[in-house]
Every structure is written in C-alpha cells, then in structure tokens.
Amino acid sequence: MTQNIVNAAPARLSSLFTDPAVKVAFERAERDNGAALVVPAQRPPRFVGGAGASLQWRRNLEALELA
C-alpha cells in the first residue's frame, strides 16, 4: 500500500512541544502562516538646518577635486 503524501495533512509542529509558552508560540505561527516579524529598512540620516547643505557642499567640493 502506498501513502499519498501530496494530500496528507501537514504535521503540526506545535504538537511536539509540552512547554505551554513554546506550544502557544508555534500554534500562533501555524495559524498566521509563519509570517515573520517586520524589520524596518534603515533610513538615511536627516540633517536639520544648514547641516545638509554643508554636507552637500563638501561632497560637491570633493567631486571637483577628484575631477
């Protein structure tokens, strides 16, 4: 007799744990389809006042020196 793996119900990992906190965490992950926490992308620094203009002026000056 062969087993049909394609149609078999997936094994629930939460059933393998006896620690209630770990079991609940795995049940939540199974229910939510294992969606990962979102890590926000890093933003470039914001310059306030004349700091941004000063930085841009230095970059322009360095570019002229390299040319």
C-alpha positions as CSV (number, residue, x, y, z in Angstrom):
1,M,0.0,0.0,0.0
2,T,1.4,3.4,-0.9
3,Q,0.8,6.6,1.0
4,N,-0.4,9.7,-0.8
5,I,2.0,12.4,0.6
6,V,0.5,15.2,-1.5
7,N,-2.9,15.0,0.0
8,A,-1.7,14.1,3.6
9,A,-2.4,16.7,6.3
10,P,0.7,18.5,7.3
11,A,2.2,17.7,10.7
12,R,1.7,20.4,13.2
13,L,5.0,21.2,15.0
14,S,3.1,22.6,18.0
15,S,2.0,19.1,18.9
16,L,5.6,18.2,19.6
17,F,6.1,20.6,22.5
18,T,5.0,20.2,26.1
19,D,6.1,23.7,27.3
20,P,2.9,25.8,27.2
21,A,4.7,29.0,26.1
22,V,6.6,27.3,23.3
23,K,3.5,25.4,22.2
24,V,1.4,28.6,22.0
25,A,4.1,30.3,20.1
26,F,4.2,27.5,17.5
27,E,0.4,27.4,17.3
28,R,0.3,31.1,16.6
29,A,3.0,30.7,13.9
30,E,1.0,27.9,12.3
31,R,-2.2,29.9,12.4
32,D,-0.6,33.0,11.0
33,N,1.2,31.0,8.2
34,G,4.5,31.7,9.9
35,A,4.6,35.3,9.0
36,A,7.9,36.8,10.2
37,L,8.2,40.0,12.2
38,V,8.9,43.0,10.0
39,V,12.2,44.8,10.4
40,P,12.1,48.3,9.0
41,A,14.6,49.3,6.5
42,Q,17.2,51.8,7.6
43,R,16.6,55.4,6.6
44,P,19.4,57.7,5.6
45,P,20.2,60.3,8.3
46,R,18.2,63.6,8.3
47,F,20.1,66.8,8.6
48,V,18.4,69.8,10.3
49,G,19.1,73.4,9.4
50,G,22.3,74.0,7.4
51,A,23.9,70.7,8.1
52,G,22.5,69.1,5.0
53,A,23.6,72.0,2.8
54,S,27.0,72.0,4.3
55,L,27.4,68.2,3.7
56,Q,26.2,68.6,0.1
57,W,28.7,71.5,-0.4
58,R,31.5,69.3,0.9
59,R,30.6,66.5,-1.5
60,N,30.4,68.8,-4.4
61,L,33.9,70.2,-3.5
62,E,35.3,66.7,-3.2
63,A,33.9,65.8,-6.6
64,L,35.5,68.9,-8.1
65,E,38.9,68.0,-6.6
66,L,38.7,64.5,-8.0
67,A,37.8,65.7,-11.5
